[in-house]
Amino acid sequence: MNSRTGDTEFRIGDLLNNTFRIEAILGSGGTSEVFRARNEISGRLVALKVLKAEFADKEDFLVLMKREEEMRDIRHHAVVGYSENHRTADGHVYLVMDYVDGPSLEDKMKAGGMPPEELLIVGRRVAEGLQAAHERRIVHRDLSPDNIILKNGDPAAAVIIDFGIAKDANPGAKTIVGTEFAGKFSYAAPEQFGGMADARTDIYALGMTLLATFRGKSPRLGGSLIEMLEVKKQAVDLTDVPQPFAGLLARMLDPSPAARFQSCQEILDEIDRITGVAPAKGSKSGAGSLPPGLLGLPSSEPAPRSNEKPEPPKKNKPAKAKPEPKGKRSLLPGLLAVLLLVALGAGGWFFYSTQIASRLPLADPFVLTAERGEIGGPVLNGTVPTQEMLDSLVQRATRQNGSQNLSLARGDISEGWPTAVASVLNAVDALNSYNLRVDGNSITISGHTTDAGVNESLQQFLRTASLPDGMQLSGQIDFIPPILPVAEVQAIVETASDCGALQLISPPGGGYGIDDTIEIAGTLSGPEARQDLFDLLSSVAEGRDISITTELLNPALCVIEGQLPNLPSQGIEVALEFGATGNPNPSGEFFVGENPVIDVVLPASLQDGYLYVSIIDVTGSVFHLLPNVARPDNSVANLRNGQSGAVPIRVAYPRSEAASDKIAFLVDDSLLGKSKVLVLHSATPIFDTFRPISESAEGYAEALKQVNSGGGVTIDALDSRLLTLSVPG
C-alpha cells in the first residue's frame, strides 16, 4: 500500500530508532495507526501500532498502550506476539507486534462469507486464544471480524491481532471509549452496554463474528441507539444457519450471560462433540480440521433461537384441584380481602408466608445473580422471595443505572435469606466490580478493588459476617492497586527534598504498575529525612517496592548543595591518606586524633581553567583549601607546573608539614559526623576577591547564589568526596 499524504504519523521509508524501516500503512483509527515495518538488523517483518501525536503525552492512552504491551506474557499461537513499547526522539510512542500476513475475517465476509466447516475450525482456534487470555484475567472486549487474521489464508491458523480497547475515540467510527462502553456495537454483548465484561462477553462477540462471516454481512441492528439496544435484548434469528453450526451459535449468542457458554473450554468441548473429533492426547480440544462435508447440507431440523434452552426432565406433579363453580368464585375476592385485614392485625407475616407466598411458583434451584463491571450499573437476574425485596432491588438497579430481570418465587431457603442477601449486596457495592451468585442458601462473591481500605473491610466481612442459620458466604476479593501517576510521586519527592534536588530514576512513561519499583536518588539532610521520604512514598505505593539511594549530609552541607545545580563531573579524584603514616584511606573514615591528608588528582584531560576546593564540616563551617589568602594561585595550568598526565595537588597536609601556606588539621570530637570535600571547576575565576580561609556555610551559599544569578561566570563541573569523622569503637 502507498502512504497517504498528510494524514499519517510516519511515511514509507522512515527509519524509527535506527531499527524499524516503514514499508506500508496497514490501517488507521481515531487514536492510532498500524504500519508494516522491517527490522533492519534481523530482517524480520513486524507490525507497529503507533499512538497518534496528540495522544502521546496523555497518561490514560499511555496506560492503555502499556497494558496492551503486557499481552506479551501470553504465548499462544492464536494470539499475536507482542514485544514492547518504544518512544522516538520526537515523542512518538509505538508498540511492536508480530506481523501476520493473510486475509481478515472481514475480508472473507466482504467476499461473500465462509462455510460452516471452515468457521468451526476458526472458532476452535480463536476460542483457544481467548481461553489463554481469560486464564490471565484479560478480556478482549472488542472482538470482531477485522481483528482476526487467517495467517496465509488458513482457517486453522487464525490469529487475534488486537487486544486494544481504545482503538478509536471518534463516535462516528463505531468504536466507543467512554464511561459506559468499549467495543463495536454490532458484535458487542448486551451486557457490555451496561459496562459488564467478562469471558462470556468475548464468547458472544466470537459467536457474532462467526455468524457475520457465515452470512457475508455485518449484523443489522436498526437505525437508532434505542432500536439497537432492543435488538440486542432479543434472541438472534438463526433460521438461515444449518445445524449443528446453528446450535453452537445459539449457545454463544444467548442475550443472558448466564445461559451462554460460561467458558471457552465449553465451546471447545461442544465443537469436539459436533465434529466427532476426539481431543488429542494431552490437549484440551480436538484437532484443527473437520471431516469433509460435515456441515455441507442444510439441516431439516429448525434452528433454535438463542434463548431456547433444553427442557429439564419432567417431574411428577400433584394433580390440580378442580376449579370452583362460577357462581361461587365471585365471593372469593371479598372474602380474601377481609381475611387479609384480619391476618395483618394478628400476625400478617405468618399469613403471607403460609398463604400468599405458598401460591408463588416454586424455583428449584433458587438462584439470584448480580454483576457489575468497572463501568455501568449492576445487572440483576433471578428470583426473590418477597415483593418488598423485589421492589428494593428494582430501585437499586434504577438508582445505579443498571438493569434487572427479577421475579417472585418460593424455594427451599432460609427465613433470613432477604436480610442476608441485602447485607452482602450493600457490602460489595464498594468494589470496582463484582459478581455475586446466590444459589439456595449459599452466597458466593468475587470482585476486585483498587482501594486498600475497601479491600481490608471486605476481607474482614468475608471472615466475620454473621448470617442467618443455614446461610453460607464464601468468595474471593482481589486487590489490584491502580496505576500510580509519576506526577504524584514527583510531587512527594519535591516536597521531601531538603538537601538539593532528588531525582526519580527511570520513571515509567505510563505510570507505576504494581510490579514497578519507585527509585529515588540524590542527597538528604539525615536519616530522619530519609525515613520521612520513605513514609510518604509508602502511603501511595500500595505494595510497590521502594528504593532510596541517597547520601545523608549534615544541614550545613545541605545549605551548599541547594545552591549547586546538577553539574557534571570533570573526573577529578579526591584521594585521602593518614597523615601519621602516609598510607591511603580508601574508606574515608577518620577517628578522633587522626590527621586527614587530602590530594586532588587532576585527570590528564584537564589542562586549563580554575579549581576551587573547600571542606564543609558538621559545625556549619567552610574551610577554603584552594584558593585562599595564603595560597592564592588556583590556575590549573600553574598547578600542573608543566606536568602531563594525572597530577595530584595536595590541599591538606600532614601535621608535620604544617605552615602558613600549608593547611593541616586534626579530628576532634566537635567534628563528628560527615564532612564533604567540594571541588568546583570553572573556565574563568568565580570570585573577584579571595574568600576567607574559614566562613559559614550560609555565607558561602549566598556567594554561590550570587554567582549563579549573575550570569557572567559559569561553574561547569563538580566533584566531591565524603569524609566520616568518628570515635573509635
C-alpha positions in Angstrom: 0.0 0.0 0.0 1.2 3.5 -0.7 1.5 6.0 2.1 -1.2 8.6 2.2 0.0 12.2 2.2 -0.5 14.4 5.3 -2.6 12.1 7.5 -0.1 9.6 8.9 2.4 9.8 11.7 5.1 8.1 9.6 5.9 7.8 5.9 7.1 4.9 3.9 10.9 4.8 4.2 11.1 6.4 7.6 13.6 4.7 10.0 12.5 4.5 13.6 15.1 4.4 16.4 17.7 3.2 13.8 15.9 -0.2 13.7 12.5 -0.3 12.0 12.0 0.8 8.4 8.4 1.7 7.5 7.2 -0.3 4.4 3.4 0.3 4.4 0.4 1.6 6.4 -2.0 -1.2 7.3 -4.8 0.7 9.0 -5.8 3.9 10.8 -8.2 4.7 13.6 -9.0 7.6 15.8 -6.1 7.2 18.2 -3.6 5.1 16.5 -2.2 3.8 13.2 -0.7 0.4 12.3 2.3 0.1 9.9 4.2 -2.7 8.5 7.9 -2.3 9.1 11.1 -4.3 8.8 13.7 -4.7 11.5 16.9 -3.7 9.6 19.1 -5.7 11.9 17.3 -9.0 11.8 15.2 -8.6 8.6 12.1 -9.6 10.4 8.7 -8.1 9.4 6.8 -6.5 12.3 3.6 -4.5 12.8 3.9 -1.2 14.6 0.9 0.3 16.4 1.6 4.0 16.6 -0.2 6.3 19.1 -1.1 9.5 17.3 0.9 12.5 18.3 -1.9 14.3 20.1 -2.3 11.4 22.5 1.3 10.5 23.0 1.6 12.7 26.1 -1.8 11.8 27.6 -1.3 9.4 30.5 -4.6 7.4 30.1 -3.7 6.5 26.5 -0.1 5.6 27.5 -1.5 3.3 30.2 -3.6 1.5 27.6 -0.6 1.1 25.4 1.3 -0.3 28.4 -1.5 -2.7 29.2 -1.6 -4.0 25.6 2.2 -4.5 25.8 1.6 -6.8 28.8 -0.1 -9.2 26.4 3.4 -10.4 25.5 3.1 -12.6 28.6 0.5 -14.6 26.7 2.4 -17.1 24.5 -0.2 -18.8 22.3 -0.3 -19.5 18.5 -3.8 -17.8 18.2 -2.7 -14.6 19.9 -0.5 -12.1 18.0 3.0 -11.9 19.6 3.6 -8.6 21.3 7.1 -7.1 22.0 7.4 -3.8 23.7 6.6 0.0 23.5 9.2 2.4 22.1 9.4 6.2 22.0 11.1 8.1 19.2 13.3 11.1 19.8 10.4 13.4 18.7 8.0 11.8 21.2 6.0 9.3 19.1 5.1 6.1 21.0 4.7 2.8 19.2 4.1 -0.8 20.1 6.0 -3.6 18.3 3.9 -6.7 17.3 4.4 -9.7 15.1 3.3 -9.1 11.5 0.6 -11.6 10.5 0.1 -11.9 6.7 -3.3 -13.1 5.4 -6.9 -12.0 5.0 -9.0 -11.0 7.9 -12.5 -12.4 8.6 -13.8 -9.0 7.5 -12.1 -9.6 4.1 -13.7 -13.0 3.9 -17.1 -11.6 5.0 -17.0 -8.9 2.3 -16.0 -11.5 -0.3 -19.2 -13.4 0.4 -18.5 -15.3 3.6 -17.2 -18.7 4.6 -18.8 -22.1 5.0 -19.6 -23.5 8.5 -17.0 -26.3 8.2 -14.2 -23.6 8.0 -15.8 -21.4 10.6 -15.8 -24.2 13.1 -12.1 -24.5 12.6 -11.7 -20.7 13.0 -13.9 -20.8 16.1 -11.9 -23.6 17.7 -8.6 -21.7 17.1 -9.9 -18.3 18.3 -11.5 -19.9 21.4 -8.2 -21.4 22.3 -6.5 -18.0 22.1 -9.3 -16.3 24.1 -9.0 -19.0 26.7 -5.3 -18.3 27.1 -6.1 -14.6 27.7 -9.0 -15.4 30.1 -6.8 -17.6 32.2 -4.7 -14.4 32.8 -7.8 -12.4 33.6 -7.7 -10.5 30.3 -10.9 -9.9 28.5 -10.7 -8.7 24.8 -14.0 -6.7 24.8 -13.7 -5.7 21.1 -13.6 -9.0 19.1 -14.8 -8.6 15.5 -14.0 -9.8 12.0 -11.4 -7.1 11.4 -9.1 -8.2 14.2 -9.0 -12.0 13.3 -6.5 -12.8 10.6 -6.2 -16.1 8.8 -2.5 -16.5 8.5 -1.6 -17.4 5.0 -5.3 -17.8 4.4 -5.5 -20.9 6.6 -8.6 -21.2 8.9 -6.6 -23.4 11.3 -4.0 -20.6 11.6 -6.4 -17.8 12.7 -4.7 -15.2 14.9 -6.3 -12.5 17.1 -4.2 -9.4 16.2 -5.6 -6.6 18.5 -6.3 -6.5 22.2 -6.5 -2.7 22.5 -9.9 -1.4 23.8 -9.1 2.2 22.8 -8.9 1.7 19.1 -11.0 4.7 18.1 -12.2 7.6 20.3 -14.4 9.1 17.5 -18.1 8.4 18.0 -18.6 8.2 14.2 -16.1 5.3 14.0 -18.5 3.0 15.9 -15.8 2.2 18.5 -16.5 4.0 21.7 -14.2 4.6 24.6 -16.1 6.2 27.4 -17.6 5.6 30.8 -20.1 3.0 29.7 -19.0 1.0 26.7 -15.9 -0.3 25.0 -16.4 -2.4 21.8 -18.1 -2.4 18.5 -21.9 -2.0 18.5 -22.6 -4.8 16.0 -20.6 -7.5 17.8 -20.8 -6.4 21.5 -22.8 -8.5 24.0 -26.0 -6.9 25.5 -24.4 -6.6 29.0 -21.5 -4.7 27.6 -23.6 -1.6 27.1 -24.1 -1.6 30.8 -20.4 -1.8 31.5 -20.2 -5.6 32.2 -17.4 -7.5 30.5 -16.1 -11.0 31.3 -15.2 -14.2 29.4 -18.9 -14.6 28.3 -18.7 -11.1 26.7 -15.9 -12.4 24.4 -17.9 -15.6 23.7 -20.8 -13.5 22.5 -18.6 -11.4 20.3 -16.9 -14.5 18.8 -20.3 -16.0 18.1 -21.5 -12.8 16.3 -18.2 -12.7 14.4 -18.7 -16.3 13.1 -22.3 -15.6 12.2 -21.5 -12.4 10.3 -18.7 -14.2 8.4 -21.0 -17.0 7.5 -23.7 -14.7 6.2 -21.2 -12.4 4.4 -22.5 -9.2 6.0 -22.4 -7.3 9.3 -25.4 -7.6 11.7 -28.2 -5.2 11.2 -29.2 -3.5 14.4 -31.7 -0.8 13.5 -31.4 2.9 12.7 -31.1 4.3 16.2 -29.4 3.5 19.5 -32.8 2.7 21.1 -33.6 0.2 18.3 -30.2 -1.3 18.5 -30.5 -1.9 22.3 -33.9 -3.5 21.8 -32.5 -5.8 19.1 -29.6 -6.8 21.5 -32.1 -7.9 24.1 -33.8 -10.3 21.7 -32.7 -13.8 20.6 -30.7 -13.8 17.4 -32.6 -15.3 14.5 -30.6 -18.3 13.2 -33.2 -19.8 10.9 -30.8 -19.4 7.9 -28.0 -21.2 9.6 -27.6 -25.0 9.2 -27.3 -27.4 12.1 -25.3 -28.2 14.1 -23.5 -24.9 13.5 -26.7 -23.1 14.5 -26.9 -24.9 17.8 -23.4 -23.8 18.7 -24.1 -20.2 17.8 -27.3 -20.3 19.8 -25.4 -21.1 23.0 -22.8 -18.4 22.2 -25.4 -15.7 21.4 -27.9 -16.0 24.2 -28.8 -12.5 25.4 -28.5 -13.7 29.0 -24.8 -14.2 30.1 -25.9 -17.0 32.5 -27.4 -19.0 29.6 -24.4 -18.8 27.4 -21.3 -21.0 27.4 -19.5 -20.0 30.6 -16.0 -20.5 29.3 -14.1 -21.0 26.1 -13.4 -24.6 27.2 -17.1 -25.3 26.9 -17.0 -24.1 23.3 -14.1 -26.4 22.6 -15.9 -29.3 24.1 -19.0 -28.6 22.1 -17.1 -28.3 18.8 -15.5 -31.7 19.7 -18.9 -33.1 20.2 -20.3 -31.6 17.0 -17.4 -32.7 14.8 -16.9 -36.1 16.5 -13.2 -35.3 16.7 -11.7 -36.6 19.9 -9.3 -34.3 21.7 -5.7 -35.1 21.1 -3.9 -36.8 23.9 -2.7 -34.1 26.4 -4.7 -31.3 24.8 -8.0 -29.7 25.9 -9.7 -29.8 22.5 -9.7 -31.6 19.2 -7.6 -31.1 16.1 -7.9 -28.1 13.8 -9.7 -29.9 10.9 -13.2 -31.4 10.3 -14.4 -34.4 8.3 -15.3 -33.2 4.7 -18.9 -32.2 4.1 -19.9 -32.4 7.8 -21.9 -29.2 7.5 -22.2 -29.0 3.8 -26.0 -29.6 3.7 -28.7 -27.5 5.3 -30.4 -29.2 8.2 -34.1 -30.1 8.1 -34.2 -29.5 11.8 -35.3 -25.9 12.5 -32.5 -23.8 14.1 -33.2 -22.8 17.6 -33.3 -19.2 18.7 -30.6 -18.3 21.1 -32.9 -18.0 24.1 -34.2 -21.6 23.7 -32.9 -23.9 26.3 -33.1 -27.7 26.7 -36.2 -28.7 28.7 -35.3 -30.2 32.1 -36.5 -33.8 32.8 -40.2 -33.7 33.7 -41.1 -34.3 37.3 -44.3 -35.9 38.6 -46.6 -33.0 39.6 -49.6 -33.2 42.0 -53.0 -33.1 40.3 -54.6 -29.7 40.1 -57.7 -29.0 42.2 -60.9 -28.7 40.2 -62.0 -25.1 39.6 -64.8 -23.7 41.7 -68.2 -23.3 40.0 -68.5 -19.8 38.6 -71.3 -18.8 40.9 -69.2 -19.4 44.0 -66.0 -17.8 42.7 -67.5 -14.2 42.8 -67.4 -14.2 46.6 -63.7 -15.1 46.8 -62.0 -11.7 46.3 -64.0 -10.0 49.0 -63.6 -12.9 51.4 -59.8 -12.9 50.9 -59.7 -9.1 51.5 -61.5 -9.5 54.8 -59.2 -12.4 55.9 -56.1 -10.4 54.9 -57.1 -7.4 57.0 -57.8 -9.7 60.0 -54.5 -11.5 59.5 -52.5 -8.3 59.3 -53.9 -7.3 62.6 -52.9 -10.6 64.3 -49.7 -11.8 62.6 -49.7 -10.6 59.0 -46.3 -12.0 58.1 -47.4 -15.5 59.2 -50.5 -15.2 56.9 -48.3 -14.0 54.0 -45.7 -16.7 54.4 -48.2 -19.6 54.7 -51.0 -18.5 52.4 -49.9 -15.9 49.8 -46.2 -17.0 49.4 -47.3 -20.6 49.0 -49.1 -19.5 45.8 -45.8 -18.3 44.2 -44.2 -20.6 41.6 -41.5 -23.0 43.0 -37.9 -22.2 41.9 -35.6 -25.1 42.1 -32.8 -24.2 42.2 -33.5 -20.8 43.8 -30.9 -18.5 42.2 -30.2 -14.8 42.2 -27.2 -13.2 40.4 -25.8 -9.7 40.5 -23.0 -8.4 38.4 -21.3 -5.0 37.9 -18.3 -4.1 35.9 -15.9 -1.3 36.4 -18.2 1.0 34.4 -22.0 0.9 34.2 -24.6 -0.2 36.7 -25.5 -3.6 38.2 -27.2 -6.4 36.2 -29.6 -8.4 38.4 -31.2 -11.7 37.3 -33.1 -14.4 39.1 -35.7 -14.9 41.8 -36.5 -13.3 45.1 -39.0 -14.4 47.8 -40.8 -11.2 48.7 -42.4 -8.3 47.0 -40.6 -5.9 49.3 -37.2 -7.3 48.3 -38.2 -7.2 44.6 -39.2 -3.5 44.9 -35.9 -2.8 46.7 -33.7 -4.5 44.1 -35.6 -2.8 41.2 -35.0 0.6 42.9 -31.3 -0.3 43.4 -30.9 -1.2 39.7 -32.7 2.0 38.6 -30.7 4.2 41.0 -27.4 2.8 39.9 -28.2 3.0 36.1 -28.3 -0.8 36.0 -30.9 -3.4 34.7 -32.8 -6.2 36.2 -34.8 -9.3 35.2 -36.3 -10.4 38.5 -39.4 -12.4 39.5 -41.1 -13.6 42.7 -40.8 -17.3 43.6 -40.7 -19.6 46.6 -38.0 -22.1 47.3 -36.1 -24.1 49.9 -34.4 -21.1 51.5 -33.7 -19.7 55.0 -36.2 -17.2 56.5 -33.3 -14.8 56.8 -32.5 -15.0 53.1 -33.6 -11.5 52.2 -31.7 -9.9 55.0 -28.5 -11.8 54.3 -28.6 -11.1 50.6 -29.3 -7.4 51.1 -26.3 -7.1 53.5 -23.9 -8.8 51.1 -25.1 -6.6 48.2 -24.6 -3.5 50.3 -21.1 -4.7 51.2 -20.0 -5.4 47.6 -21.2 -2.0 46.3 -17.8 -0.6 47.4 -15.9 -2.8 44.9 -14.8 -1.6 41.5 -16.5 -4.7 40.0 -18.2 -7.7 41.5 -20.0 -11.0 40.6 -22.5 -12.3 43.2 -24.4 -15.6 43.0 -26.9 -16.8 45.5 -27.8 -20.5 45.0 -30.3 -21.5 47.6 -28.7 -20.6 50.9 -25.2 -20.3 49.5 -23.8 -16.9 48.6 -20.6 -16.6 46.6 -18.9 -13.4 45.7 -15.9 -12.4 43.6 -14.6 -9.0 42.6 -11.8 -6.5 42.8 -11.0 -3.2 44.3 -8.2 -0.6 43.8 -8.8 0.8 47.3 -6.7 -0.8 50.1 -9.2 0.2 52.8 -12.1 -1.3 50.9 -10.1 -4.5 50.4 -9.4 -4.8 54.1 -13.0 -4.2 55.1 -14.3 -6.7 52.6 -11.8 -9.3 53.6 -12.9 -8.8 57.2 -16.6 -9.0 56.1 -15.9 -12.4 54.4 -14.2 -13.7 57.6 -16.7 -12.5 60.2 -20.1 -11.8 58.6 -22.9 -13.1 60.8 -25.6 -14.7 58.5 -28.9 -16.3 59.5 -28.9 -20.0 60.3 -28.3 -22.1 57.2 -26.8 -19.3 55.1 -23.2 -19.7 53.9 -20.9 -17.0 52.5 -17.7 -17.5 50.5 -15.7 -15.6 47.9 -12.6 -14.0 46.7 -11.8 -10.3 46.6 -8.7 -9.3 44.6 -6.8 -6.1 45.5 -5.5 -4.5 42.3 -3.6 -1.3 43.0 -4.2 1.3 40.4 -1.6 2.8 38.1 0.3 5.3 40.2 0.9 8.5 38.2 4.5 9.6 38.0 3.4 13.2 38.8 2.1 12.1 42.2 5.4 10.6 43.1 7.3 13.6 41.7 5.2 15.9 44.0 6.1 13.8 47.0 9.8 13.9 46.1 9.8 17.6 45.6 8.1 18.1 49.0 10.7 15.9 50.7 13.8 17.4 49.1 15.7 19.2 51.9 19.3 19.0 50.6 19.4 19.7 46.9 17.3 18.0 44.2 16.2 14.4 44.4 15.7 12.5 41.2 13.3 9.8 40.1 15.3 7.1 38.4 13.8 5.8 35.1 10.1 6.6 35.9 7.8 4.6 33.6 6.0 6.7 30.9 2.6 5.3 31.7 2.8 5.5 35.5 4.0 2.9 38.0 2.4 -0.5 37.7 2.1 -2.9 40.7 5.4 -4.6 39.7 7.4 -1.4 39.2 9.9 -0.1 41.7 9.9 3.5 42.8 13.6 4.5 42.7 14.9 7.8 44.2 18.5 9.1 44.2 20.1 12.3 45.5 21.0 13.8 48.8 19.1 14.3 52.1 19.9 16.0 55.3 19.9 12.9 57.5 18.3 9.6 58.5 15.1 11.3 59.6 14.6 12.9 56.3 15.1 9.6 54.5 12.6 7.9 56.8 10.1 10.7 56.2 10.5 10.3 52.4 10.1 6.5 52.7 6.9 7.0 54.8 5.4 9.5 52.3 6.1 7.2 49.3 4.7 4.2 51.2 1.4 6.0 51.7 0.8 5.9 47.9 3.0 2.9 46.9 0.3 0.3 47.6 2.7 -2.6 47.8 5.2 -1.4 45.2 8.9 -1.7 46.0 10.7 1.5 47.0 14.4 2.0 46.5 16.0 5.2 48.0 19.7 5.6 47.2 20.8 8.9 48.8 23.8 10.5 50.5 22.9 11.6 54.0 24.5 15.0 54.6 24.6 17.4 57.5 22.5 20.6 57.5 25.5 22.8 56.6 26.2 20.6 53.5 22.6 20.8 52.5 22.8 24.6 52.5 25.6 24.4 50.0 24.0 21.6 48.0 20.9 23.7 47.5 22.9 26.3 45.5 24.8 23.8 43.3 22.8 22.6 40.2 23.2 19.1 38.8 26.7 19.7 37.4 28.7 17.1 35.5 32.0 15.6 36.8 35.4 16.6 35.5 36.8 13.3 36.6 38.8 14.9 39.4 39.6 12.3 42.2 39.8 13.2 45.9 42.4 10.9 47.5 42.7 10.6 51.2 45.7 9.5 53.4 46.6 9.1 57.1 48.9 11.9 58.0 50.9 9.9 60.5 51.7 7.0 58.2 51.2 8.2 54.6 49.0 5.2 54.0 45.9 5.7 51.8 42.5 5.7 53.4 40.0 4.4 50.8 37.1 4.2 53.3 37.2 7.9 54.0 36.7 7.3 57.8 38.9 9.1 60.3 38.9 8.8 64.1 39.4 11.5 66.7 43.0 12.5 66.9 43.9 11.4 63.3 45.3 13.8 60.7 43.5 13.6 57.3 45.6 14.3 54.2 43.8 15.4 51.1 45.0 15.3 47.5 43.0 16.5 44.5 44.1 14.4 41.5 43.7 16.2 38.1 42.9 13.9 35.2 45.1 14.1 32.1 42.2 15.7 30.2 42.0 18.7 32.5 44.6 21.2 31.3 43.1 24.7 32.0 40.6 26.6 34.0 40.4 27.2 37.7 39.9 25.0 40.8 38.0 25.8 44.0 38.5 23.3 46.8 36.6 23.5 50.1 35.7 21.3 53.0 32.3 21.7 54.8 32.1 20.2 58.3 29.2 19.4 60.6 29.5 22.6 62.6 28.4 24.6 59.5 31.9 25.9 58.8 33.5 26.1 55.3 37.3 25.9 55.1 38.7 27.1 51.7 41.7 24.9 51.0 42.3 26.4 47.5 42.5 29.3 46.8 42.9 31.4 49.9 44.9 34.4 51.0 47.9 32.2 51.9 47.6 30.2 48.7 46.1 32.4 46.0 47.1 30.5 42.8 44.3 28.1 41.7 45.0 28.1 37.9 45.0 24.5 36.6 47.9 25.3 34.3 50.0 26.7 37.1 49.1 23.9 39.4 50.3 21.4 36.8 53.6 23.2 36.6 54.3 21.6 33.2 53.4 18.1 34.3 51.4 15.9 32.0 49.0 13.0 32.7 47.3 12.7 36.1 48.7 15.2 38.6 48.0 15.1 42.4 47.6 18.5 44.0 47.9 18.5 47.8 45.4 20.7 49.6 45.5 19.4 53.2 48.9 18.3 54.6 50.4 16.1 57.3 50.7 17.8 60.6 54.5 17.6 60.4 54.4 19.8 57.3 52.0 22.4 58.5 53.0 26.0 57.5 51.3 29.3 56.8 50.5 28.2 53.2 50.0 24.5 54.1 46.8 23.7 56.0 46.8 20.7 58.3 44.1 19.7 60.8 43.2 17.0 63.4 39.9 15.4 64.0 38.4 16.3 67.4 35.1 15.3 69.0 33.4 18.6 67.8 33.6 17.4 64.2 32.0 14.0 64.4 29.8 13.1 61.5 30.0 13.7 57.8 32.1 16.4 56.2 32.5 16.9 52.4 35.3 17.9 50.1 33.9 20.0 47.2 35.9 20.6 44.1 34.5 23.2 41.7 35.8 23.9 38.2 35.2 27.0 36.0 36.7 28.3 32.8 37.2 31.8 34.5 37.6 32.8 38.1 34.4 32.5 40.1 35.0 35.3 42.7 36.6 38.7 42.3 38.3 38.5 45.7 39.6 35.7 47.9 37.2 34.0 50.2 38.4 33.9 53.8 40.1 30.7 54.9 37.0 29.9 57.1 33.4 31.1 56.8 29.9 30.0 57.5 28.0 27.6 55.2 25.2 30.2 54.9 27.7 32.9 53.8 29.3 30.6 51.2 25.9 29.6 49.9 24.9 33.2 49.5 28.1 33.9 47.5 27.4 30.9 45.2 23.8 32.1 44.8 25.0 35.5 43.5 27.4 33.8 41.1 24.6 31.6 39.7 22.3 34.5 39.3 24.9 36.9 37.8 25.1 35.1 34.5 28.7 36.2 33.8 30.6 33.2 35.3 29.7 29.6 34.9 30.6 26.8 37.3 30.9 24.0 34.8 31.8 20.9 36.9 31.6 19.5 40.4 33.5 16.6 42.0 33.2 15.6 45.7 34.2 13.1 48.4 32.6 12.5 51.8 34.7 12.1 55.0 33.2 10.3 58.0 34.7 11.5 61.3 34.1 9.1 64.2 35.1 7.9 67.7 36.9 4.5 67.7 34.8 1.5 68.7 
